[in-house]
């Protein structure tokens, strides 16, 4: 039998990564479990031998999370910071931090960051050319900016998240050009100071300039990009429009997931063609389409994917026959669908007909300001659908107090043990109708909602107005 003292360092290191240093502990003030830094097991292992100490010390300090490790003295953090590979500080650390081999750096929502501290963080980015994941966000800053020079050395970056910055004068274009060689996931939110064509190649300045005079080698191409999540194409001051989005996606041949908004009154046919022709792998779409007409939304959704959509979420939309027919074009591949209708613009019968055609659906959610009543329930039950659904979410207006919904789910779980209602604070909700007739009418209403899901044999989660109700399948 091998003596533990004689284990090679590589085996000891593997053991170290199996030892948890962050332990979930209940908060004294809430029911939420929080992670706390508890390195006692590591300290015990350090005593085995010098080899164990030297092998496990870098493992203990492999990651620094400010939320969980904030009580560690600053001088201790500075002393061992050269071991960090993952850095998630909750606040700007006074330092000095000797991190030059980080793979993950998350500088998230620095509301109180001074300009001097901002420069220190930019220097930290430059000192870690091996970064694979970088997050730099602020709560809101229409004056603080980032320079593309800070990103030039990040040739291994795979995930980039930027938010709350002013990136005027084509800074965003320069940043994306600098990190684009291996980037897979890009998130851009609350970016200010953008102008039309800011993400396009610069124009030649000799003589007149037009769209065909752009410098060929200045285009923005991210060959490995798979996911884009952004709100910079919503139109309006400081944002880009749908034509910029059309040009933007043309350089992403491996794009699979697009999360974006588009301006009101958009004409969408060119965007649909660009996505279909330039992004042949696109299969997941989430779109905020406030103010976009139903016919234009249908013209985008129907032909958008060359292989068929697998996941579709549409927010702030008009839901009618034209749109549901466009969604049905993806019936053979669509597995996840969520619709949020704007105000009362919802043709529920058209939705039911679409659900019948989309037989592959595993999850479906709908949110509307329609009042859930007997007519709505009968429409939803008028045809057989959802036989493969695993999760259903209904978000209609009910006029019912949330406490009464919780009481109903709790009583259902007692009547049928296959259904489970668990909510830590359900007993604390005191808003319930005092009138017995109102409570009885509420139960009848919720029973009608429950009848919709009763025959769905694969359903394991029914969510009503945000409250999940789960079933054990036998």
Residue, then its C-alpha position, 0 to 999 in steps of 0.5 A: x500500500x502506498x504511503x500517503x507521504x510518498x504520493x507524487x505532487x500531481x496526485x496530491x493536486x488532484x486530491x486538493x481540487x476535490x477538497x471544498x474550501x467554500x462551504x455553503x452555510x445558512x445566513x443568520x438573517x435569511x433562508x438563503x445559503x451563502x458560501x463561506x471560506x472554510x480552509x480547515x481541511x487544507x490546513x490539516x493536509x498542509x501538516x502531512x509533509x512539505x510536499x503536501x504543503x507545496x502542492x496544495x497551497x496553489x490549489x487553496x488560492x486557485x480562486x479568489x471570490x470577494x463575496x465569500x473571502x472578504x474577511x481575509x486580511x488584505x496583506x494575506x490576499x496580496x501575499x498569495x495573489x500570484x497563485x490566483x487563476x480565477x479572480x472575482x473581487x467584490x470590491x476594488x482590492x487595495x492590492x497590490x495584486x501580483x496576478x499574471x496568470x489569470x484565466x478568469x477575471x470578473x470585475x462586475x458592477x463597480x459602482x464606486x470605482x474611481x478613475x485611479x482604480x479604473x486604471x489599476x483594473x485596466x492594468x490588471x487586464x493587460x498583465x493577464x494575456x492568458x485570460x479566457x473569461x473577462x467581465x467588466x461591468x459598471x452599474x451606469x457610466x456614460x463618461x467612463x470608457x475602455x480603451x481597445x489597447x487594454x484588450x490587444x494582448x488577449x488572444x485566448x479570450x473566449x467569453x467577454x462581458x461588457x456593460x455600463x461603458x461609454x465606447x464612442x469613437x469606434x472603441x467597441x469595434x477596436x475591442x472586438x477586433x482585438x479579441x475576436x480570434x477565439x471569442x465564443x460568447x459575447x455579452x454587451x449591455x448598456x453601452x453608450x456613445x455608439x453611432x451608426x456604422x460604428x461596428x462597420x469597417x471605416x470608409x475610405x476618405x479620398x473623394x466620396x465614400x459609400x458603402x462599397x468603399x470600405x476597406x476590405x481588411x477592416x471587417x469585423x469577423x469573429x469566426x468562433x463566436x457562438x453566442x451574442x447577448x446584447x441590447x445595443x441594437x434597440x435604436x435611439x440615441x447612443x444605440x445602433x439600429x437594425x441595419x447595423x445588426x444586419x452587418x454585425x452578424x455577417x461575420x459570425x459563421x458559427x453563431x448558434x444563439x442570438x439574444x437582442x432587441x430590435x427598434x420599433x417599426x423595424x423592417x426585418x426581411x434583410x435581417x432574416x436573410x442575413x441570419x439565414x445566409x451568414x449564420x447557418x447554425x443559428x438555432x436559439x433566438x430571444x428577441x425583444x420586439x417592442x413596437x415591431x408589427x406582427x407581420x414584420x416579426x413573422x417575416x423575421x421568425x419564419x425564415x430566420x434559421x436554415x436548420x430550424x429553431x430549437x429555442x425561441x423567446x419573444x418579448x413585448x409582441x403582438x401574438x396573432x395568426x400570422x406570427x403563430x404560423x411563422x413559429x409553426x414553420x419550426x415545428x419539427x425542431x422547436x423544443x422551447x418556446x416562451x411568448x410575452x404578449x404586449x398588453x391585450x394583443x393575443x389571439x389565444x385560439x391561434x396559439x392553441x393551433x400552433x401548440x398542436x403543430x409544435x409537437x416537439x415542445x418540451x417547455x412552453x411559457x406564455x405571459x399576458x395581461x389577459x384575465x384568466x377566466x372560464x373562456x380562456x381555460x376552455x380555449x386552452x383545453x379545446x384541442x389536444x396539445x403538450x403531450x411531450x411538454x415537461x414544463x408549462x408556465x402560465x402567466x395570465x392576470x387573475x385578480x387572485x391574491x398570491x397567498x391564495x394561489x400558494x394555499x391551493x397548490x399546498x392543498x393539492x400536494x396533500x391530495x395527490x402525493x405525486x405533486x409537490x409544492x415547496x416554497x419557503x415563505x408560503x405560510x408568511x404570505x397573509x394576503x388572502x380574501x376574507x369572503x368565503x364566496x371569493x375563496x370558493x370562486x378562486x379555487x374553481x378558477x385554479x381547478x380549471x387551470x389545473x385541468x389543462x395539465x392533468x393529461x400531460x403525461x410528461x409534465x413535471x413542472x407547472x408554473x402558475x404566475x411564477x410559482x412552480x408546482x412539481x410532479x413526480x413521474x411514475 
